Amino acid sequence: MGAWQLIVEVIAVGTELLIGQITNTNASLIGARLAEEGFDAHFQVTVGDNLSRLVSAIEIALSRSDAVVITGGIGPTQDDLTREAVCQVTGRVMTRDAEHAAWIQGRLRVQRRSVPDNVLRMADLPEGAEAMPNTNGVALGVALDHHGKWLLAIPGVPVEMRAMLDSEVMPRLRRSSGSSATLHSRLLHTWGLGESEVADRLDDLFAAVNPSVAFLIRDMEVRVRISAKAVDQDTAERLIGPIEDEVRARLGAAVFAVDTETVEGLIVERLDSLGWSLSTIERATLGQVGARIAHHDRSGAVYTGSVIAGRQPSDAAAPAADVVLAVGAIGGDASPGRRTTRPVEMTVTTPVRVTERVFEFGGDDERVRSFATIAGLHLIRIAIEIPTEGP
């Protein structure tokens, strides 16, 4: 069975995840690891510390997946119920790893601590399961082959989870798949086209399976993700190439970056190559454009500083620079119940020309400020992409 045919479901256990006390970073990391290896993950489930609901979640996962990775619920307390749920689902009794139990007892005694019965639960395993060692903690992981499907229970503590995922879980999944594969993606960043327009231009490409095409929205940017499954990254790249070319042809200049590139990074790189410096005068954005540029200008060779003004015009001049962005105040009325757009004027002055735009944003001041920051960055990017030979 090829790795791309192995379907893996992730179950994150913990009431604290459901009520927002803890962000579910484990599921995100496990999902990323599975994708890197080329495994399919059609579902991720979060379930609270309730035995019957956890049993139901595991049964459903086994009915539609080839392997189930469960994170959380294998600690020493009464609400750690993952081992019990696995026993109930598989019809097995609980056993105790005597060697690990003795290790726990010895560790606590060295620390001059008592050995309560519940702490030894971290040495318990469903009958017939393999113990997965925990290099960063105490609780054993559980690896159980149930009718040809893996049940893999690992800790919820992130540092313990990561180590066990890489050293124990992923090798078992690779062996189970019978071959190696990878899922490789190319992320194209666009700006200036709305989500619906991007979707319309790429409409027929979304029906493709391998490579597949999807899009994400972030910071006013529509990002097009092209993903291919193959035996190795080079083969995946060859599959992605023609689709990427087609996407670029259809979206044109709206595509401005790829993968981990950012608009700020591209601005700093371009200004550095031109030998130009940058400063900003910001009203609506309250210095956020300058802050994002400064974060990427680690050497301090490009960014000279900002003047942050209030809503009224300021006589303060920007720090001396070759390129200056001026962001005006937020205009319009943000009264409750009014669904009107609000204007923000921007100007970028370079050694060769002046670029002016008025952007219209909807929402309150905070939302307008966030959108205006992104727009200001892109206006700089566009202004400095103009050839420097002259107007």
N, C-alpha and C positions, 0 to 999 in steps of 0.2 A: 504493500500500500504506500503510495507517494505521500510525502509529508503534507502536501497541500490538500490531501483527502482526509487528514486527521482533524476531527472537530473537537475542540477543547472548550469546555465551559468553565467559567470562573464564578465561584460563590464566595462573597465576602460576608463574614459573620460578625455581628455586633450591633446591639441596639444603639450604641453611641454613634454609629455610622448613619443610621436611619434618622436620628433626631438632630444631626448636624454638629454634634460635639466634637467629632473628629472627621477630617476630610479623608475620603476613601482613596488615598494615594496608592495603596497596594494593588487595587484592581487595575488602575491605570498602568502601573509598572509591569504587572503580569501581562496585561494586554499587549504592551509594547514588546516584551520579550517573545511572546507567542508570534507576533507579526514578523519580527526579525527572523524567526526560524521558518516562517512560511506556513504555520498552522492556522487553521480557520477558527475563529472565535465568534460564534453567531449570537451568543447571549452572555451577559454578565448580570448576576443577581446579587442583591444585598438583602440579607435576612437578619432579623433580630435574634436575641438570645432566647429562643423558644423551641423546645424539642420537636413538637409536632410540625411546626412550620419549617424547621430546618430539615427534618426527614422528608417532607413534601418537596422541598427545593432540590434535594439530592436525587430523589426518585425521578422528578421531571427532567433534571439535567442528564441522568443516565439514559433516559428514554430517547434523547435527541442528540447526544454527543458521544464521542469515543473515549473521552477522558474528562474528569472533573477535578479541578484544582480548587480546594477549599482553604481560604486563609482566615485564621482567627478561630477562637473557641477551643483551643487545646491547652489552655493554662490550668491552674490548680483550683480555681474558685467554682462555686456552685453553678454559675451561669456559663461556664465553659463546657459546652454540650456537643461539640463536634464528634468526639470519639463515640459517645453514646448514640448519636444519630447514625453514624456509619454502621455500628453494630446492628441497630434496628433495621436499617435499610437492607443489609446483607444477611440478616438472620444469624449473626455470629455472637459469641459471648466475649466478654472482656477478659483479657489476660494481662499479666504484669511482667515487664522485662526486669527480672530479678537483678541483673547486673547493673542496669541503670538506676534502679531503686536504691541499691547499695551505694552507688556513686553519689546520689542526691543526699542520702543520709550522712555520708562521710563529709561531703562539702559543708553541710549545715553545722555539723559538730565541730569542724575546724573553725568555723566562724562563731562558735559558742552559742549557737542558736538551737532551739528545740526543733523536733521533726514532727510536725502535725501530720495526721493521716492524709489530709487533702493534698499536701504538696507532692505526695508519692503518686498522685493521679497522673502526673506528667511522665510517668514511666509506663502507663497503661497503653495497650494496643488491642484493637479487635483481633480475635483469633485468626492466625494465618497471615497477618499483615507484616510487612517489613518495617523495621525501625529506621527512620532517617535521622542521622545524627544532627544535633544542633550545635554548631561551632560557636555561636554567640549567645547561647542561653541554656535553658534547662529542659524545656518540654521537647520530647521526641516528636519528629514528624511521622506521619502515617502514610505508607505506600501499600495499597491493596489492589491486587488484580482480581476484579470481580466479574466473572464470566467474560473475560477478554477485554474489559474496560477498566482503566485505571481510576481509582479514587486516591487522590493525593492531598493530604491535609497538612498544612504548614502553619507556622505561627502567624499571629497578626502583628506582632511587634516588627516594624519595618526592617530594622537591622538584622533581625533573625530571619525574617521572611526572605530578604534578598539573597542572603548566603545560601539558604536551603533551596531556593528556587534555582539558582545557578548550578549548585553542586549536586543536587539530588533530583529535582523535578525535571529540568530540561533534558538531562541525559536519558531518563526513562522514556520521555516522550519521543526523543530522537530514535531510540532503539525500537519503540513500538511502531513508529511510522515506517520503518524499513528502508528509508532512504532520506537523503538530506535535500533540503530546499530552502529557498529564501524568498521573502517578500520585500521587494525594493520599491521605493516610491520617489517620484519627482514632484516637488511642490512649486508651482508657478504662482507668483504674487502679481495681482493686477490692481490697478487703481484708476478710477475715472469712469468705469462702467458699473452700472447697478447689477445686483444679483440676478434680476430677471433677464437683463440683456445678455449677461454671460451665459445663463442657462439656455436662452433662445439660440444664441450663436453656436453653442456646443450640443444642441439637443440630441442629434443622432449619435453622438459619441458616448452618451450615458448608457446606451444599450450594450456597449462592449463589456466583455467578461474578463479577458486577460490580454492586454492590460484593461483595468477598469478606471473609470473617470468619476471623480466626485468633487464637490466644492465646499469650501468652508468660508465663513464670514468672520473677519476680525479687524477691528480698528478701521472700518470703512473700506477695507481691502477684501476683494473676493479672491480666494486662493483656490487654484485648481490642482487637485492631487491626482496624479497618474500612478497607478500601482500595478506591478507585474509580479507574478509568481514564476519562479524558474529554478533550475538546479543550482545556479550560482548567480552572483551579482552581474557579471559581464553579460550573461544571457538575458537577464532581466533588463539591463540597460538597452540591449538591442531591441527588445520588445517595446520598450518605452519610447525609443527615439522617434519613430514615424508618427506616433500619436502626439508627442510633444511638438513636433514640427507643425502638425496640423492645427493644434491649439494656438500656437504662436501666430500662424498665418491668419487665423480667424479673429484673434483678439488684437493683433497688431501692437501698437505702442503702449497699449494698456498694460502689457506684461513688462514689469520693471525689475523683477528680482527672481531668484530661484533658491529653493531649499532654505537654508538658514540665513540668507542675506536679508538685511533690513534696510529701510529707506535711510535711516540715520547713518548706517555704515557706508552705504553707497555715496551719500553726500560727503562724508569726511574723506573717503578715498578719492572722489572726483576733485574736491577742492585742493587736496594735497598734491594731486598730479598737476593741477593748474598753477599751483603756488599762490592760491588765493586764501584769504582769511574770511571769517564770517562773524557777524554780530547780529543781535536781534533787539527790536523795540516791541514789546508785547503788552497789549492791554487785555484783549479777550482771553488770551492764553496764559497770562500771569507767569511767564517765564518757562512754561513747560517745553516749548520748542527748544530753547537754549539748553535746558537740562538734559534733554535726550541727545542732543548733539554732543554736549560735553562728556556724557557717559562714554561715547565712542571715541572721542578725541583724547585718548590717554596721554599722548605726547604733548598736548597743548599747542600743537603747531597750527591748528586751523581756527579754533573757536576763541574769540577774544572777549566775549562777555555779552551781557544783556542789560537793557534798561526795562524794568517792569513798572508799567504805569497803571493808574487806576482807570476809571471809566472816562474821565475827562482828558482832553489832549494835554500832553506834557511838553514842556520846552526842552527837556533833557535830550541830549544827543546820544546816539548809540556809540559804544566804544569804536575807535577807528578800525575799519575793516574794508576789504575789497567788495564783499557782498553783504548787503544789509536786508534783513527781513523786517518789515513793519507791519504789525497786526493791529487793526483798529479795535474799537470797543464793540461789544455785543449790542446790536440794535434791535428794534422791535419790542413787542409786548409779550411777556411770558405769563400773563394773568391766567389763573386756573380756569380751565374750560375752553381756552382759546387754542385752536390748533393751527396756528400760523407759523410760517418760517421766519427766521430772524437772521438778518444780514451781518456778515463780518467782512470788512474790507482788508485786503492784504496787498502789499507791494514788495517785490524783490528787486533790488537795484544791484546790478553787476557792473564791471568795468566796460561792458559793451552794450547794455540795454537795460530797460526797465520793464518788468512784467507785473501787470496789475490784474487782480481778480476780485470779484465780490461773490462770496459763497453764501448760500442760504441753508441754514440748519434749523431743524425743528427741535422743540424741547426746552427744558429749563436751562439756567446758566451753566450748570455742571455738564450737562450733555452737550451743549453748544461748545463749551470750552474743550471738551475731549475731542469732538469732531474737528474743531478749528485747529487743534494742535497737529492732527494728522494732515489736514489740508495744507497747513503752513509748511510742514516738512516736504510734502510733495511739490509744492510750488517752488521751493528752493531747488529741489532735484530737477524739475523741468527747466527752470531758468538757467542753471549751470550746465545743462546738457546741450544748450545752443552753441554752435561753433563759435570760437573766439575771434575769428578773423574780422568780424565787424557786423554791423546791422545787415 
